[in-house]
Amino acid sequence: MPKSSVINSIKAYIILFAFMQLCSCKPMDVYEKSQVVPGHEWASSKAIEGSFEITDTIPAYQIYIVLRHTDEYTYNNIWLNMGLQSPGDSMYDQKVNLSLGNDAQGWEGTGMNDIWELRKPLNKVPRRFIRPGVYKYRIRQIMRDDPLPHIMSVGLRVERAP
C-alpha cells in the first residue's frame, strides 16, 4: 500500500472517530441561574424567581440552592421559603433551613478572600418530575433581619442525577 494511501486511511479513521465522539455525547441536562441581590441586602419582600423546563420525565434530578455571601454574614444558617410550581398547578411552598457553616470548621462551600459560594441540595435523594413542561420557582429569605445583609446572590440549580 502506498504511503499516501496509508496516511489518507489514518486521517479518515481519525475524522470518523472524532465524528462518532461528537455524536455520542449526550447534552448535559443542567439548569442554573442566580440573581444578584442589590446592595447585598436581601429584603424578605424581594423574591428570587425563575423557571426551568423539564422535557424528560424518566430520569431523576437533583435540585440545589446556590448562594453567595460575604465573610461578614452573621449567622451559620439561613431560613428560606422555597416555592415550586409544576405545570398547571399552584405554587407549593416549604420552609428550608440551610446550614452555611459552623464555628468549629468555618464556612461550607468554596471561598475566595471574603466571598463564599455554596450549592446545597434541597432533596436528599434525586427526584423525578411527573410532568414535562415549565416549572416555576420562588425563593424568599425568612430570617429575622430584614433586609438580610451580606447576601450577594441566590439561585437554583437543577441537574440530571448520575
BALOBA-1460 file (C-alpha; in Angstrom, 3 decimals):
// residues 162
<rec num="1" residu="m" x="0.000" y="0.000" z="0.000"/>
<rec num="2" residu="p" x="1.477" y="3.410" z="-0.955"/>
<rec num="3" residu="k" x="2.439" y="5.775" z="1.849"/>
<rec num="4" residu="s" x="-0.123" y="8.474" z="0.846"/>
<rec num="5" residu="s" x="-2.904" y="5.888" z="0.895"/>
<rec num="6" residu="v" x="-1.974" y="4.823" z="4.460"/>
<rec num="7" residu="i" x="-1.916" y="8.470" z="5.604"/>
<rec num="8" residu="n" x="-5.315" y="9.107" z="3.989"/>
<rec num="9" residu="s" x="-6.736" y="5.995" z="5.708"/>
<rec num="10" residu="i" x="-5.404" y="7.157" z="9.080"/>
<rec num="11" residu="k" x="-6.897" y="10.628" z="8.529"/>
<rec num="12" residu="a" x="-10.242" y="9.071" z="7.597"/>
<rec num="13" residu="y" x="-10.232" y="6.949" z="10.779"/>
<rec num="14" residu="i" x="-9.369" y="9.983" z="12.931"/>
<rec num="15" residu="i" x="-12.176" y="12.032" z="11.368"/>
<rec num="16" residu="l" x="-14.635" y="9.134" z="11.774"/>
<rec num="17" residu="f" x="-13.570" y="8.631" z="15.431"/>
<rec num="18" residu="a" x="-13.959" y="12.366" z="16.189"/>
<rec num="19" residu="f" x="-17.376" y="12.443" z="14.494"/>
<rec num="20" residu="m" x="-18.554" y="9.399" z="16.489"/>
<rec num="21" residu="q" x="-17.375" y="11.006" z="19.729"/>
<rec num="22" residu="l" x="-19.263" y="14.211" z="18.978"/>
<rec num="23" residu="c" x="-22.436" y="12.370" z="18.037"/>
<rec num="24" residu="s" x="-22.362" y="10.033" z="21.033"/>
<rec num="25" residu="c" x="-22.045" y="12.797" z="23.634"/>
<rec num="26" residu="k" x="-25.255" y="13.491" z="25.500"/>
<rec num="27" residu="p" x="-26.075" y="17.095" z="26.253"/>
<rec num="28" residu="m" x="-25.573" y="17.923" z="29.906"/>
<rec num="29" residu="d" x="-29.010" y="18.474" z="31.388"/>
<rec num="30" residu="v" x="-28.350" y="21.343" z="33.758"/>
<rec num="31" residu="y" x="-30.233" y="24.497" z="34.585"/>
<rec num="32" residu="e" x="-28.570" y="27.079" z="36.797"/>
<rec num="33" residu="k" x="-29.498" y="30.683" z="37.305"/>
<rec num="34" residu="s" x="-28.582" y="33.073" z="40.091"/>
<rec num="35" residu="q" x="-29.747" y="36.618" z="40.662"/>
<rec num="36" residu="v" x="-27.675" y="39.346" z="42.234"/>
<rec num="37" residu="v" x="-29.052" y="40.803" z="45.454"/>
<rec num="38" residu="p" x="-28.909" y="44.613" z="45.079"/>
<rec num="39" residu="g" x="-26.620" y="46.225" z="47.644"/>
<rec num="40" residu="h" x="-26.023" y="42.783" z="49.175"/>
<rec num="41" residu="e" x="-29.111" y="43.300" z="51.345"/>
<rec num="42" residu="w" x="-31.872" y="40.792" z="50.720"/>
<rec num="43" residu="a" x="-35.303" y="42.107" z="51.695"/>
<rec num="44" residu="s" x="-37.901" y="39.474" z="52.552"/>
<rec num="45" residu="s" x="-40.265" y="41.129" z="50.082"/>
<rec num="46" residu="k" x="-37.817" y="40.589" z="47.185"/>
<rec num="47" residu="a" x="-38.243" y="37.037" z="45.943"/>
<rec num="48" residu="i" x="-35.736" y="35.364" z="43.661"/>
<rec num="49" residu="e" x="-37.866" y="33.922" z="40.856"/>
<rec num="50" residu="g" x="-37.290" y="31.939" z="37.715"/>
<rec num="51" residu="s" x="-38.362" y="28.978" z="35.647"/>
<rec num="52" residu="f" x="-36.823" y="25.926" z="34.035"/>
<rec num="53" residu="e" x="-38.120" y="23.388" z="31.566"/>
<rec num="54" residu="i" x="-38.244" y="19.632" z="32.059"/>
<rec num="55" residu="t" x="-38.586" y="17.722" z="28.800"/>
<rec num="56" residu="d" x="-37.550" y="14.259" z="30.007"/>
<rec num="57" residu="t" x="-39.517" y="12.887" z="32.984"/>
<rec num="58" residu="i" x="-37.781" y="9.492" z="33.105"/>
<rec num="59" residu="p" x="-34.506" y="10.413" z="34.867"/>
<rec num="60" residu="a" x="-34.253" y="11.779" z="38.393"/>
<rec num="61" residu="y" x="-32.942" y="15.276" z="39.064"/>
<rec num="62" residu="q" x="-31.032" y="16.862" z="41.938"/>
<rec num="63" residu="i" x="-32.103" y="20.373" z="42.978"/>
<rec num="64" residu="y" x="-29.677" y="22.787" z="44.647"/>
<rec num="65" residu="i" x="-29.860" y="26.227" z="46.197"/>
<rec num="66" residu="v" x="-26.881" y="28.273" z="45.046"/>
<rec num="67" residu="l" x="-25.981" y="31.042" z="47.472"/>
<rec num="68" residu="r" x="-23.128" y="33.536" z="47.592"/>
<rec num="69" residu="h" x="-22.418" y="35.556" z="50.742"/>
<rec num="70" residu="t" x="-19.611" y="37.573" z="52.260"/>
<rec num="71" residu="d" x="-17.474" y="36.553" z="55.207"/>
<rec num="72" residu="e" x="-19.312" y="39.189" z="57.260"/>
<rec num="73" residu="y" x="-22.588" y="37.232" z="57.196"/>
<rec num="74" residu="t" x="-23.605" y="36.932" z="60.861"/>
<rec num="75" residu="y" x="-25.313" y="33.523" z="61.013"/>
<rec num="76" residu="n" x="-24.317" y="29.893" z="60.423"/>
<rec num="77" residu="n" x="-27.572" y="29.214" z="58.576"/>
<rec num="78" residu="i" x="-30.302" y="30.810" z="56.526"/>
<rec num="79" residu="w" x="-34.047" y="30.150" z="56.578"/>
<rec num="80" residu="l" x="-35.739" y="30.223" z="53.183"/>
<rec num="81" residu="n" x="-39.263" y="29.875" z="51.908"/>
<rec num="82" residu="m" x="-38.836" y="27.766" z="48.769"/>
<rec num="83" residu="g" x="-41.710" y="27.592" z="46.289"/>
<rec num="84" residu="l" x="-42.019" y="25.259" z="43.304"/>
<rec num="85" residu="q" x="-44.848" y="25.230" z="40.792"/>
<rec num="86" residu="s" x="-45.454" y="22.308" z="38.431"/>
<rec num="87" residu="p" x="-47.041" y="22.958" z="35.027"/>
<rec num="88" residu="g" x="-50.760" y="23.546" z="35.562"/>
<rec num="89" residu="d" x="-50.549" y="23.549" z="39.380"/>
<rec num="90" residu="s" x="-50.318" y="26.182" z="42.076"/>
<rec num="91" residu="m" x="-47.100" y="27.107" z="43.879"/>
<rec num="92" residu="y" x="-46.099" y="24.696" z="46.654"/>
<rec num="93" residu="d" x="-44.094" y="26.405" z="49.433"/>
<rec num="94" residu="q" x="-41.899" y="24.857" z="52.081"/>
<rec num="95" residu="k" x="-39.550" y="26.275" z="54.713"/>
<rec num="96" residu="v" x="-35.923" y="25.268" z="54.355"/>
<rec num="97" residu="n" x="-33.146" y="25.723" z="56.912"/>
<rec num="98" residu="l" x="-29.780" y="25.681" z="55.135"/>
<rec num="99" residu="s" x="-26.598" y="25.291" z="57.128"/>
<rec num="100" residu="l" x="-23.888" y="27.595" z="55.783"/>
<rec num="101" residu="g" x="-21.144" y="26.646" z="58.220"/>
<rec num="102" residu="n" x="-20.277" y="26.261" z="61.876"/>
<rec num="103" residu="d" x="-17.987" y="27.889" z="64.410"/>
<rec num="104" residu="a" x="-15.571" y="24.954" z="64.593"/>
<rec num="105" residu="q" x="-14.989" y="24.378" z="60.870"/>
<rec num="106" residu="g" x="-15.974" y="27.703" z="59.295"/>
<rec num="107" residu="w" x="-17.990" y="28.276" z="56.146"/>
<rec num="108" residu="e" x="-19.135" y="25.490" z="53.855"/>
<rec num="109" residu="g" x="-18.649" y="25.801" z="50.113"/>
<rec num="110" residu="t" x="-15.815" y="27.443" z="48.274"/>
<rec num="111" residu="g" x="-14.329" y="30.769" z="49.193"/>
<rec num="112" residu="m" x="-12.061" y="33.356" z="47.711"/>
<rec num="113" residu="n" x="-10.939" y="36.142" z="50.017"/>
<rec num="114" residu="d" x="-14.147" y="37.184" z="51.797"/>
<rec num="115" residu="i" x="-16.708" y="35.753" z="49.316"/>
<rec num="116" residu="w" x="-18.239" y="32.311" z="49.827"/>
<rec num="117" residu="e" x="-20.377" y="30.301" z="47.433"/>
<rec num="118" residu="l" x="-22.144" y="27.072" z="48.145"/>
<rec num="119" residu="r" x="-24.528" y="24.658" z="46.491"/>
<rec num="120" residu="k" x="-26.789" y="22.880" z="48.925"/>
<rec num="121" residu="p" x="-29.072" y="20.054" z="47.789"/>
<rec num="122" residu="l" x="-32.741" y="20.639" z="48.568"/>
<rec num="123" residu="n" x="-33.653" y="16.979" z="48.233"/>
<rec num="124" residu="k" x="-31.754" y="14.149" z="49.946"/>
<rec num="125" residu="v" x="-32.423" y="11.790" z="47.062"/>
<rec num="126" residu="p" x="-32.857" y="12.849" z="43.424"/>
<rec num="127" residu="r" x="-36.493" y="13.361" z="42.439"/>
<rec num="128" residu="r" x="-38.454" y="12.744" z="39.286"/>
<rec num="129" residu="f" x="-40.651" y="15.389" z="37.740"/>
<rec num="130" residu="i" x="-44.026" y="13.902" z="36.867"/>
<rec num="131" residu="r" x="-44.978" y="16.253" z="34.024"/>
<rec num="132" residu="p" x="-42.913" y="17.726" z="31.230"/>
<rec num="133" residu="g" x="-43.132" y="21.479" z="30.899"/>
<rec num="134" residu="v" x="-42.084" y="24.715" z="32.538"/>
<rec num="135" residu="y" x="-41.597" y="24.674" z="36.307"/>
<rec num="136" residu="k" x="-41.520" y="27.966" z="38.207"/>
<rec num="137" residu="y" x="-39.701" y="28.636" z="41.455"/>
<rec num="138" residu="r" x="-39.609" y="31.376" z="44.068"/>
<rec num="139" residu="i" x="-37.054" y="31.797" z="46.874"/>
<rec num="140" residu="r" x="-37.538" y="34.239" z="49.772"/>
<rec num="141" residu="q" x="-35.453" y="34.755" z="52.865"/>
<rec num="142" residu="i" x="-37.427" y="34.459" z="56.109"/>
<rec num="143" residu="m" x="-34.761" y="35.468" z="58.639"/>
<rec num="144" residu="r" x="-35.445" y="37.956" z="61.422"/>
<rec num="145" residu="d" x="-33.119" y="40.532" z="59.868"/>
<rec num="146" residu="d" x="-34.959" y="42.410" z="57.148"/>
<rec num="147" residu="p" x="-33.198" y="43.240" z="54.944"/>
<rec num="148" residu="l" x="-30.678" y="40.454" z="55.471"/>
<rec num="149" residu="p" x="-27.183" y="41.879" z="54.934"/>
<rec num="150" residu="h" x="-24.157" y="40.282" z="53.216"/>
<rec num="151" residu="i" x="-26.080" y="38.039" z="50.779"/>
<rec num="152" residu="m" x="-24.654" y="38.633" z="47.304"/>
<rec num="153" residu="s" x="-26.661" y="36.309" z="45.055"/>
<rec num="154" residu="v" x="-29.182" y="33.485" z="45.238"/>
<rec num="155" residu="g" x="-30.245" y="30.957" z="42.666"/>
<rec num="156" residu="l" x="-31.332" y="27.471" z="41.751"/>
<rec num="157" residu="r" x="-29.549" y="24.599" z="40.023"/>
<rec num="158" residu="v" x="-31.359" y="21.573" z="38.590"/>
<rec num="159" residu="e" x="-29.283" y="18.764" z="37.124"/>
<rec num="160" residu="r" x="-29.878" y="15.252" z="35.923"/>
<rec num="161" residu="a" x="-28.761" y="12.802" z="38.611"/>
<rec num="162" residu="p" x="-25.929" y="10.452" z="37.668"/>
